[in-house]
Amino acid sequence: MTMQQDDVHVPQSPPHGSSWDEWARWAEGMPVSRRIGLRCLQIEAGRVVVEMKHSDWPLNPNGAVHGGALVACADQVLGIVTMTMLAPSTLPATASISADYLRPAFPPLTFEAVVDRIGASMSFVTVLVRDRTGKLTTKVHGTLVLDGSSRHLAG
């Protein structure tokens, strides 16, 4: 896989103090979100719902999305939902992530992320992945360290 120029630039800071529509545009405009085809359906403090209708990733032979691709998408959503709860100068970094695969994930997929708990230094998030029929396919749990990558925040 080759990296595109858009893949290496640091996205602009999240739109703290702006409307949730601006937050949705920010979430969709991040290079990783664009690359994996995420579209923000709902966003509010501590909760985000995104959809992945299609992606450049090939599907498994059975037509389901590969488990590694699911976790990559969920990881992106972990960061987005945590950002809705943080101060403007803070960025989260994923410390751990785990997935329970319940059934094949046939696209399009919906990722619903909720911040379960947030403290001074860590955030705990659950992402539920649903398939084209609305069935729960994957449950992802992530722990993010807060201010783990703020030194790289542009602007």
HUQUILIN-V915910 format. One record per residue. N is the residue number from 0. RES is the residue in one letter. PSI is psi in whole degrees, 0 to 359 (NA if undefined). OMEGA is omega in degrees with one decimal (NA if undefined). Layout:
# HUQUILIN-V915910
n;res;psi;omega
N;RES;PSI;OMEGA
N;RES;PSI;OMEGA
This chain:
# HUQUILIN-V915910
n;res;psi;omega
0;M;132;177.3
1;T;147;179.6
2;M;134;175.6
3;Q;157;177.9
4;Q;320;179.8
5;D;337;-177.1
6;D;342;-172.9
7;V;350;179.5
8;H;151;178.8
9;V;127;-179.1
10;P;156;177.5
11;Q;160;-178.6
12;S;153;176.8
13;P;153;-172.6
14;P;59;178.7
15;H;135;179.9
16;G;358;179.9
17;S;177;179.0
18;S;163;176.5
19;W;334;174.0
20;D;320;176.7
21;E;320;176.9
22;W;318;179.7
23;A;317;177.6
24;R;319;178.3
25;W;312;-177.7
26;A;317;-179.8
27;E;332;-175.2
28;G;350;178.6
29;M;143;-176.4
30;P;318;-179.1
31;V;318;178.7
32;S;316;178.9
33;R;316;-176.1
34;R;319;-176.7
35;I;1;172.3
36;G;36;179.8
37;L;136;175.6
38;R;128;-176.5
39;C;120;178.8
40;L;321;179.7
41;Q;144;175.1
42;I;134;176.5
43;E;174;-179.0
44;A;116;176.3
45;G;4;179.9
46;R;132;178.9
47;V;138;172.4
48;V;124;177.0
49;V;160;-179.6
50;E;142;172.3
51;M;99;-179.7
52;K;320;-179.9
53;H;162;-179.3
54;S;165;175.8
55;D;346;179.5
56;W;136;176.0
57;P;152;178.1
58;L;161;172.4
59;N;164;179.6
60;P;332;179.6
61;N;0;179.3
62;G;1;179.3
63;A;158;176.6
64;V;137;179.6
65;H;141;-178.9
66;G;324;177.5
67;G;323;177.0
68;A;321;177.2
69;L;315;-178.5
70;V;323;177.0
71;A;316;177.1
72;C;314;179.8
73;A;321;179.0
74;D;319;177.2
75;Q;317;-178.5
76;V;326;174.8
77;L;313;-179.3
78;G;318;-178.9
79;I;311;-176.6
80;V;323;179.0
81;T;323;179.1
82;M;330;-179.4
83;T;347;-176.3
84;M;359;-171.5
85;L;161;173.4
86;A;155;-175.9
87;P;331;-175.5
88;S;11;-174.9
89;T;139;174.5
90;L;142;175.0
91;P;157;172.6
92;A;134;-178.4
93;T;125;177.7
94;A;321;176.7
95;S;153;179.4
96;I;138;176.9
97;S;153;-177.6
98;A;138;171.0
99;D;114;-179.6
100;Y;115;-174.5
101;L;328;178.5
102;R;165;178.0
103;P;143;-177.2
104;A;95;-179.5
105;F;125;-177.3
106;P;161;0.7
107;P;155;-176.7
108;L;150;174.9
109;T;133;178.9
110;F;117;176.7
111;E;117;-177.9
112;A;135;178.4
113;V;133;173.5
114;V;114;-179.5
115;D;322;-179.3
116;R;141;176.3
117;I;137;179.4
118;G;201;-177.5
119;A;331;-174.9
120;S;353;-178.2
121;M;153;175.9
122;S;139;178.7
123;F;124;-171.4
124;V;143;171.8
125;T;135;175.7
126;V;124;175.1
127;L;127;-179.6
128;V;126;179.9
129;R;146;-178.7
130;D;189;-175.2
131;R;340;178.9
132;T;359;-178.7
133;G;2;179.3
134;K;141;176.6
135;L;122;-178.7
136;T;326;-173.0
137;T;140;174.9
138;K;121;-176.7
139;V;135;176.1
140;H;133;179.5
141;G;146;172.7
142;T;128;-179.6
143;L;137;173.1
144;V;135;-176.4
145;L;140;-176.1
146;D;21;-178.3
147;G;338;-179.3
148;S;19;-177.8
149;S;333;-179.7
150;R;345;179.9
151;H;0;-177.9
152;L;124;179.3
153;A;147;171.6
154;G;NA;NA
